[in-house]
Amino acid sequence: MDKTAWRILIIDDSPDDRAEVQWALLNGSQRRYHFQEAETGLDGIRALQPPGSDPAPPHPQKDKWCI
């Protein structure tokens, strides 16, 4: 089996739900994981971006993020 750890980003506003997702992936699995967590979608996008970069430009027709 490949011993490379899979990088998993879990985005959920509930710490209990994030923990449950981790447990579900780890339970009975021999795969290695590196978990990262975010409470919001925007925080999740920021976690994937290089430091200091803008995660997404504003949508031109709305005052919201375009993802």
PLY file of the C-alpha trace (Angstrom):
ply
format ascii 1.0
element vertex 67
property float x
property float y
property float z
element edge 66
property int vertex1
property int vertex2
end_header
0.00 0.00 0.00
1.15 3.53 -0.78
2.27 5.16 2.48
1.77 8.71 1.20
-0.64 10.60 3.45
-3.73 11.98 1.76
-4.36 15.65 2.53
-7.98 16.15 3.60
-9.61 19.53 4.19
-12.79 19.24 6.26
-15.08 22.26 6.09
-17.93 22.38 8.59
-19.07 24.86 11.22
-19.50 22.10 13.80
-16.38 20.80 15.58
-18.29 17.60 16.42
-19.11 16.99 12.76
-15.50 17.62 11.72
-14.36 15.10 14.33
-16.94 12.58 13.10
-15.67 12.89 9.51
-12.12 12.26 10.71
-13.25 9.25 12.72
-15.19 7.84 9.75
-12.14 8.09 7.50
-9.76 6.64 10.06
-12.00 3.84 11.33
-10.78 0.59 9.81
-8.50 2.32 7.31
-4.82 1.64 6.93
-4.36 4.78 4.85
-2.53 7.75 6.34
-4.24 11.15 6.37
-3.21 14.73 7.09
-6.33 16.59 8.21
-6.87 20.31 8.05
-10.07 21.94 9.27
-12.01 25.08 8.45
-15.26 26.44 9.88
-16.48 28.21 6.71
-16.17 27.73 2.97
-14.15 30.93 2.65
-11.80 29.79 5.43
-11.43 26.51 3.55
-10.51 28.29 0.33
-8.03 30.45 2.22
-6.46 27.32 3.70
-5.72 26.09 0.17
-4.22 29.36 -1.08
-0.61 30.48 -0.71
-0.16 32.88 2.23
-1.09 36.47 1.40
-3.07 35.68 -1.76
-6.69 36.71 -2.37
-8.85 33.54 -2.35
-11.30 34.60 -5.06
-12.27 37.84 -6.76
-15.68 39.32 -5.95
-18.40 38.37 -8.39
-18.88 41.31 -10.80
-22.68 41.34 -10.47
-23.02 40.48 -6.80
-21.42 41.59 -3.59
-20.40 37.99 -2.86
-17.43 35.76 -3.47
-17.31 33.95 -6.79
-15.95 30.47 -6.19
0 1
1 2
2 3
3 4
4 5
5 6
6 7
7 8
8 9
9 10
10 11
11 12
12 13
13 14
14 15
15 16
16 17
17 18
18 19
19 20
20 21
21 22
22 23
23 24
24 25
25 26
26 27
27 28
28 29
29 30
30 31
31 32
32 33
33 34
34 35
35 36
36 37
37 38
38 39
39 40
40 41
41 42
42 43
43 44
44 45
45 46
46 47
47 48
48 49
49 50
50 51
51 52
52 53
53 54
54 55
55 56
56 57
57 58
58 59
59 60
60 61
61 62
62 63
63 64
64 65
65 66
